[in-house]
Amino acid sequence: MQIQTLESVPELSALYRRAAVEALGAKRSADDDPQVGFRVEGLSIDVDHLASYCEATGFRLGNEAPMLYPYVLAFPLAILCMNHPTFPFAPMGVVHLANEIQQHRPLRVGEEFSAEVRAENLRPHRRGLLVDMITRVFVGEELVWEQNSTFLKVGAKFSSKAPTAVRTRGQDGARRLEAQVDRARTPEALLRFTPADVARYAEASGDKNPIHTSKLGAKLFGFPRTIAHGMFTLAAVLAGQEGRMGEAVRVRAEFHKPVLLPARVEVIRNGDVLTVIKAGDHQKVHLVVEVS
C-alpha cells in the first residue's frame, strides 16, 4: 500500500464529476486489493463549516466536533481512492452498507490534525464485491478517531488475474447487527426528513451526489425519489444521543432500506441497539445502530 501525501483535501464535487465522466468510459478490473491511499496534514476545523454541519444535523455546536464530523472532512479522500485506477471498481453506483467508528476522544477546534484514508479487504458478497475504506485522524502522533466504512459494488466480480489468496476470501454479508423491533415499545424518537433537510446537509457536507439532490439523478440509479444520505440519517439519530455518549465512544451502523424523501422514521431502542424504521411499518428497517 502506497500512501500519497497531498497538500489539501480535494473538492468533492470535482471528484464526483470525474467519477461520472469515467462511468462513461473503460471498465475497471477487480485484480487485487486497492494499492493507493491518501493523507493530508496541517488540517484544522473551520468554525463556520462546523456550525453549518451542526445546524444541518442537530448536533450541538461547541469546541468539540461531533463524532461524525471527521467523516465529512475525510470523505473526499475516500472518493479520491475510489477514483484511482488501481481501485477495483468505479465509484458511481457504489452502495454504503456499514460503518464502524471509534472516537478515542473528540477532535477540538484549534487543533491541527492529519487525515489518512486507504482501502483494503476486497471480498465477495452475494450481490457483488465489498471493500473497506479505513480512515484515521491524528493530532500529532495521537490517534483520536478512526473508522471503517464498508462499500458494495453490485454486480462486480473478481477478474481472472486476482491472486488466489484474494479471490478465495470467504463471502461476507456485511451484517453484524440484528434489527430489534419490539411492537410493544414506544419509539424513542420520531424523525422527519424532507428534501430541504437533505439539501441543507448536502451543502454543509459537500456531498451533492445526485441521488440525494436530483429527482432525475435518483431515477437514473433506480430510486423513485431522492433519498437521504445514510450518514445524515445516522447523524440525526446520534444527535439525540449526545447526552448519553462519553468522549470515548464506538458506533456501529448498518444501512438497510434507503430513506425515500419525504419521510418519517421511528427510532426504537433495545439496550445499546437503536433500530430506525419507517414510521408505522415495522417491516421496513432503514438503519441499525449500536452505541457503546
N, C-alpha and C positions, 0 to 999 in steps of 0.2 A: 504494500500500500504506500503510495506516494502522497504526502500531504503538501499541497502548494500554499504558500502564504501570499495573501492578497493585501493590497493597500487599503481597501474598503469593501464593505458589503455591497454587492451589485444590486441594481434596481430590479425589483421583482417583475414589474410589468414588461420590461425589456426581455427578461428571461422567458416569460410566457409567450411573447411574440416570437422569439427564436424557436421555442418548442412547437408552436403552431406551424411555422414555416417548415420545420423538419418533418412534421407529421405528413406533409405532402410529398416528401422525398423518399430516400432509401430507408429500408427497414433495418432495425438493429438486430444483432445476433447474440443470444444468451450463451456466450462461450465460457464465462468464468465469473467469479466474484468481481464487483467493481474494483478498479485499480487506483482511483484518484479521489482524494478528499481535499478539503479547503479549510484554511484557518485565516482569521483576521484578528490582529492585535490592536491595542490602543483604542478600544471602543469605550463609550460612556453612554449613559442614559440621557436622552433628550427629554427634558421635563414636559415640554409641550406635547411631544409624541406620547409619552406615558399618560398624560392627562386625557388625551383623545382616546387612547386604548381603554382606560378605566371608565370613561364616560360611555363608551360603546358596550362594555361588558358588564358593568355593575360592580366591578372590584373597587375597593376603597383606594383613594389616591393618597399616597404618603411617601416617605423617604425610602420605603422598602417596596420593590417591584412585586406585583402579584406573581404567583408561582408559574403561571403560563406565559408571562411576558417574554422571558428569554426565547421561547419557541418562536414567537413572532419575529424577534430580532435576527434569529439564525436561519429562519425558513428559506430566505433566498439562497443561502449556501446549499441547502438540500436540493433545491431545483437546479442549481448550478451543477451539482453532482449528477443529477439525472440527465442534464443536457450534454454531459461529457460523452464522447464517442465510445468510451470503454464501458459505459453503463449498459446493462443487458437489455434494456427496453426503453423506448421513448416515454417521456413523462405524460403526454396527453392521454387522458383516459385512465390514469393510474388511480386506484381506489385506496383510500386511507382506512385501514382496518383496525389498528390498535396503537396505543401509546402506553409506555411506562415511564413515568417521570419521577426522578428522585431529586428533591431540593434538600441539599445539606444545610444551607442557610440562605436567607433571602439575598438577592442582588440589590445593592443600595445605590441611591442617587449620589453622584460624586465619585464613585469608584471607577477605576479604569480596569477593563476586563478584556479577555480574549474569548473568541468562539471558534470551535473546531467541529467540522461535520464530515463524516465519512459513511459509506455504505458497506454492508457486509452480509454474509449468510444468505446467499441466494439459494432458494429451496423450492420444492414443488408444493403446490396447493391443488385441491381437486378442480379448481377453475382456472389455474394458470401457474404463475410463479410469484413467490414472495421475496421481498428483500427488506432488511432492517436498515434504517437510517439512524446513525448514532450521533448525538450532539453532546458536546461537553463545553461548559463555560467555566473559565478560570479567572480568579482575581490573584494576580501574581502566579504563584505556584499552587494556590489553594483551589481545589475543585469545589465549586459551590453549587453546581447544577448540572444534571445530566439526564438524557432521555433517549429512549429507543422507540422510533416510530416504525410500524410495520405497514408496508405498502404491497398491494396486489396488482399485478398486470393480468387482466383476464385474457385467456387465450394464448399467453406466452408459453413457450416450450424451450427446453434446453436444446442447443444445437449439437450436432454430432461431434463438434470439436471440444465440447466441455469435458474437463478432466473427469475420470471415473469417480474420484473422491467427491466431486461436486454433484455430478449427475445422479449419484446413488443416495444422496441425502434423503432421509425419510420425509414423507408427506406431512405437512403441518397445516392444521385447520385454523391457526391463529386465534383460537378461542381458549381462554383460561378461566374466565369468569362465567358464572351462571346467573342469568336473569332471575330475580327473586320478586315475583309479583304476587302479593297476598291481597285478594279482593277485599278482605275484611279491614285492611289497613287504610287509614286516611292518608291521602297524599301529603307529603311534607311541604311540597310547593307546587304551584301551577304557574307555568311559564308560557309566555306568548312570544311568537316570532313573526315579524312582518317583513316584507321586502325593504321597508325603510330601515328597520333594525339591522338587517343584513348589509344594506348599503353603507350604513354608518360603520359597521365592523370592517367591511371591505376597505373603506377609506382609511380607517385607523391602522389596520394591519398591513395594508398594501396588497392583500390577496384579492385581486379582482378577477379571479378565474370566472369565465362567462357562465359556468353552471350555477354560480351564485348571483350574478348580476344581470343576466340577459335571458329573457324567455326563449329567444331563438337559440342562444348558446346552450341552454339547458336541454332543449329538444334535440339538438344535434347529438347530445350524449345520452339520449334515451330517457330523459326526465320530462314528465308532462308540464312541470312548472319549475321555477328556480328553487334551489334548495339552500338551507342554511349550512354554513361551514361547520364541519364536525368540531373544530376547535372553538368555534363560537358557542355551539351548543354546550360543550364541556365547560367553557368559561362561565356561561350563565348559570350552570349548575354549581360550580365551585364558588362563585361569588357569594352564594347563600351559605357556604360552609366556612367562610374565612374565620369566623369566631371560634370554630372547633379545631382549626389546624394550627399546629405549632410551627416554629421556624424550620425544623427538620420534618419533612413530610414526604410520603410516597403516594403517588396516584397512579393507578392502573385503569385504563379506559379502553373499552371495546365498542366500536361503532357498528351498528346493525342497520336498520332501515333508515334511509335518508329522511330528513325533516323537510317536507314539501311546504312551500310558503303560500299563504299564511298558515300558521299552525298554533295549536295549543297543546302543551305536553304536561304530563304529571310526573313528579319526582317522588318515588316510593322508596323509603328507607327500610332496610332489614340489616341491622347491625352496622357493619362498616361498608355495606354494599348499597349503592343508590342505583335504582333502575328507572330509566326515563322511557315513558310510554306515550303513545298518542292518547290525548285526553278522551276518556270513555271507552278506550279499546285496549284491553289488557293483553291482547294477542300481538299488538304491533309495538315491538320494542325498538327504540331508537339508539339507546346508549346504556351501557352498564359500566359503573364506576366503583372502584374500591379505593377508599382513602385510609391510610394507616400511618 
